[in-house]
């Protein structure tokens, strides 16, 4: 092997050796939220204890989270039921308290209007979750991001695989994981074991707010939002 070839090989291999993966900590909250907001990604609903963070030479270069989304078995008609049904009053109150969904630039994730709607949606979700606490849970893969200078080396895929592997090691199923992405990046997630959800009725109720908000934001960007669901275990 020539010296030039050896140098090129080192250039490809060395960065992977410098990567350190770890769980998210409180100190990650502000830097991650700030970076995501600057890149027009939702900086809300960040749960640092659900994060996998990767560092290179001590610098935080990428991350992703797998966060609880809500109960799997939520029938829409149950929460639109007449007063007296299980949890109906609490959920109806949460719906009534929900502000009107913001439009235009007010729909961007860091605006006061969006935050107010997000708080209302969280109240609604919490009411639903309290009424269905014993149901199996769904999960959302979210906030997957790698700094531009570190892309194209498999770092993002490594983050996702580690989150999925941790999930399966807990005895949970990858089929319970959903995500939202752009049509332009959907094929990347397909390579990691996800498939598009093509029927609106197959989008779970706990994800309804994120889908509604995401479609407004991606519409402003001239892009298309895609809902995806995990199939099988990581690496299959």
KAKA-V341433 format. One record per backbone hydrogen bond with DSSP energy under -0.5 kcal/mol. NH is the residue of the N-H (numbers start at 1). CO is the residue of the C=O. If there is no record, write none. Layout:
<<NH | CO> <NH | CO>>
This chain:
<<6 | 2> <7 | 3> <8 | 4> <9 | 5> <10 | 6> <11 | 7> <12 | 8> <13 | 9> <14 | 10> <15 | 11> <16 | 13> <17 | 13> <17 | 14> <18 | 14> <18 | 15> <19 | 15> <19 | 16> <20 | 55> <22 | 53> <24 | 51> <28 | 25> <29 | 26> <31 | 27> <32 | 28> <33 | 29> <34 | 30> <35 | 31> <36 | 32> <37 | 33> <38 | 34> <39 | 35> <40 | 37> <41 | 36> <47 | 45> <48 | 46> <50 | 47> <51 | 48> <52 | 64> <53 | 22> <54 | 62> <55 | 20> <56 | 59> <57 | 18> <59 | 56> <61 | 54> <61 | 59> <62 | 54> <63 | 145> <64 | 52> <65 | 142> <66 | 50> <67 | 140> <69 | 138> <70 | 138> <72 | 136> <74 | 72> <75 | 73> <78 | 75> <79 | 75> <79 | 76> <80 | 76> <80 | 77> <81 | 78> <85 | 82> <88 | 85> <91 | 87> <92 | 88> <93 | 89> <94 | 90> <95 | 91> <96 | 92> <97 | 93> <98 | 94> <98 | 95> <106 | 103> <107 | 104> <108 | 105> <111 | 108> <114 | 106> <115 | 111> <116 | 112> <117 | 113> <118 | 114> <119 | 115> <120 | 116> <121 | 117> <122 | 118> <123 | 119> <124 | 120> <125 | 121> <126 | 122> <127 | 123> <128 | 124> <129 | 125> <130 | 126> <131 | 127> <132 | 128> <132 | 129> <133 | 130> <135 | 132> <138 | 70> <139 | 176> <140 | 67> <141 | 178> <142 | 65> <142 | 140> <145 | 63> <145 | 143> <147 | 61> <150 | 147> <151 | 148> <153 | 150> <158 | 154> <159 | 155> <160 | 156> <161 | 157> <162 | 158> <163 | 159> <164 | 160> <165 | 161> <166 | 162> <167 | 163> <168 | 164> <169 | 165> <170 | 166> <170 | 167> <171 | 168> <172 | 167> <176 | 173> <177 | 174> <178 | 139> <179 | 228> <180 | 141> <181 | 226> <183 | 224> <185 | 182> <186 | 182> <186 | 183> <188 | 185> <189 | 185> <190 | 186> <191 | 187> <192 | 189> <193 | 190> <194 | 189> <195 | 229> <197 | 227> <198 | 196> <200 | 198> <202 | 199> <203 | 200> <204 | 202> <207 | 204> <208 | 205> <211 | 207> <212 | 208> <213 | 209> <214 | 210> <215 | 211> <216 | 212> <217 | 213> <218 | 214> <219 | 215> <220 | 216> <221 | 217> <222 | 219> <223 | 218> <226 | 181> <228 | 179> <229 | 195> <230 | 177> <231 | 193> <236 | 233>>
